[in-house]
Amino acid sequence: MRDIAEDIASPAPAVPGEGDDASTPRSRWAVPGARWLWAVLAVLLVAGGTWVALAQPSGAVRADVTEHFDLATPQPPVEVGEPQTFGLRAEEDGLSEVRAVLATYRDTISCDLRATLSDGDRTVATGTLDCADIPDNEAVTILAFDPVEDSAGRTYDLTLAVTDDSVIGPSVWESTTGTDSLITYYDGDDRVVDRVGLVLDRLGDYAPVWGSPAGLALGLVLVAAAAVLLVARPRWGLVALVALVLVRGLVWTTVIPPLQGMDEGAHFANAQYIAEQGKIPVWNTTEHRYGAYSESVEVATEAMHVSSHRPTDRPDYGDDAVDELRADDAAVGTDSDPTGPAASYPPTYYGPAALFYLAAPDDTVAQVHAVRLWSTLLGVAAIVFAWLFAGELLPGRRWARAGLVTAVALQPMLAHQYAIVNNDAWVVACGFAALWLGARLVRSARAPWVMLAAGAAVGLAALGKPFGAIALFPVAIGWLLGKVQHRVRDWRVLVVEPLLAGVGVACTYGLWLVVQRLLGIQSGIGFPASPEPGPRDLVTYLATQYDPAFLEFRGLWVVQLWGNFGWVNTPLPQIAYEVLWWSYLALAAAVVGWLVVVLRQWRTRTDEQRRLDRLVTLCTGTGILSLLGMYAIEYLFFASSGRTDLLQGRYLLMVVPVLLALPVLLVQRFVPRRRAATVTAWSLAAVVLLLHVVSIGVVVRHYYL
């Protein structure tokens, strides 16, 4: 393993005359004093942008104790001449807005909806809304008015009617508990800065120790210090990034309420079972005593209102709500059966998670936050691998390397997944390790120990989730590129090294298969079979994927990959997705252009151009093959079940480093100026930072305002 150890200290030889520390004359902005100036300016820019954001209007907010409902049955639609009246209770003073979740029957209605809020004989507010502007089954503002003083505890009448020239109106949904789908909002005149105290108070109700105001303030100081160190002393970049990622994880674990991460309850239940029972879940057991979830998980899930319809899927706040949850949690047990949705996964993520669970107090909320710390630490490991990967791509370019890895660290969905209880954290960390080892193989004629480690990384990724096996692609591409570059013809190398990679897989994933067999655990890799009729061949599957508008493709690999938080119901502003989609198209066009240039310059390229071309090939090939691998897995799922709903955007988070590295490599390839790669990398980091800040704002708005 000596060659791997050497790589950690010095990943790749610098390119003479082209690195940040080359002997060519340095520009004014690259001298040490100027670096500190740029670092301070960067901090001031972020602080100024934050202040501008805080000065914006915040809009109305929900009460501490708010409405919660699911969508069970639509009531009869509002018809001409037949208004409907609903009771609406204000929980706090300052009532200023009413929203409703309405059924428009897939936008087939045609009407003008008139809403009137009354307090006895007094009309509080009235307004008319074009039904074409009402989203189907999503919350929409039907009335906004000046805040009503002394509204707390009062019940108002909300009357919905349609104008005479309407055809038919929408329906108000009724929940399983009989609650109407109406939501009240309060105090709509404040700025964002005026809401900071409210957000901190609500955060404190369910936050861990590090989520206190003092803890968050300390985190901001550490982030500022890490940013200054990162910009001013890039040779300390890894230290700064580790600190940044650690604080990132602690902040995100604070702002996401317990069990509000996607599938978090299922993964936490696995860790809880191992901790409480002291054994590996046998998901195919025939003994069922308690249920897939313990009573404690069910109580916490109910208190967090995980199953309520957006935006009512948030906990209630205040001392009474917190005390009620603690009392209910203390009164129930923690026993469960190993039959939950995540029970078939190997225990590689859940075993260490159980140790964090046991270190926490006997309180479900505290235990969830404790297990989230394990995900946060995996995020730190992932960024170390990303740093090593970037070192292979950008040898000797400390500034460019630091900028690229900063962009990776700030990718919003990575931040989200490394702050919740979910084995994606394990898979992505192993995937980043495979990327680094694949890039290392590109420059290697012989690398037996690297191949062994790469095989282990692939096996460990598959031990998280089966789709982690796509970590094989960067390893295979890197190995092939290295052998072609060095014209290796020794059959012993060409045979033994892949065998060593197989040994790495056998020592990790293969070992788990043996343990499964010994414990009598059936493999959880298979797909559910369905007796539903219908063709399930490849042509039929490809037909289901045909969409000239790329709506499903964009939903997976733009929306979900970059930022749709919580239970995939807290999206970014649509403009963010549009920018990302056009960035994809621009990147694809740049790759095509690069390919044309390579073919035309095939015999006249310099050594540096050849090096960059190999790395662009690695990144492009990894991205394309990983995407195709995902669809191949879904086709197998379709062939077994007849369904096409397997994929989720976060499954490709392990390729985020190659997506962000491609623009940097292409610019370096086509613009051979010393600072081109650095400017590109830090420009990417700035854009992703903006996206990251917006993402935190979206999450805070959803759960705390």
Protein Blocks (a to p, Z undefined) as FASTA:
>chain_A
ZZmmmmmmmmbacdehiamkbcbdcdfklpmklmmmmmmmmmmmmmmmmmmmmmpcebja
ddfbdcddddfbdcddddehiacddddddfbghiabdcddddehhoiaccdddddddehj
acfbdcdddfklpcghiacdfbdcdddehkgopacdddddddfkbmbdcdddddfkopac
ddddehjlbcfklmmmmmmmmmmmmpcfklpmklmmmmmmmmmmmmmmmmmmmmlmmmmm
mmmmmmmmmmmmmmpcghiaghklmmmmmmmmmmmnopacdfkbcbdfkbjbdfklmmmm
mmnommpccfklccdedjklmmmmmmmmmmpcfbdcfkbfklmpcfklmmmmmmmmmmpc
cdfklmmmmmmmmmmmmmmmmmmmmmmmmmmmmghilmlmmmmmmmmmmomklmmmmmcc
cfklmmmmmmmmmmmmmmmmmmpfbdfklmmmmmmmmmmmmmmpmklmmmmmmmmmmmmm
mmmmnopabfklmmmmmmmmmmmmmmmmmmmmmmmmmnopacfkbccddfbgcdfbfklm
mmmmgcfklmmmmmmmmmmmnopghjopaccdfklmmmmmmmmmmmmmmmmmmmmmmmmm
mmmccfklmmmmmmmmmmmmmmmmmmmmmmmmmmmmmmmnopaclbcfklmmmmmmmmmm
mmmmmmmmmmmcfklmmmmmmmmmmmmmmmmmmmmmmmmmmmmZZ
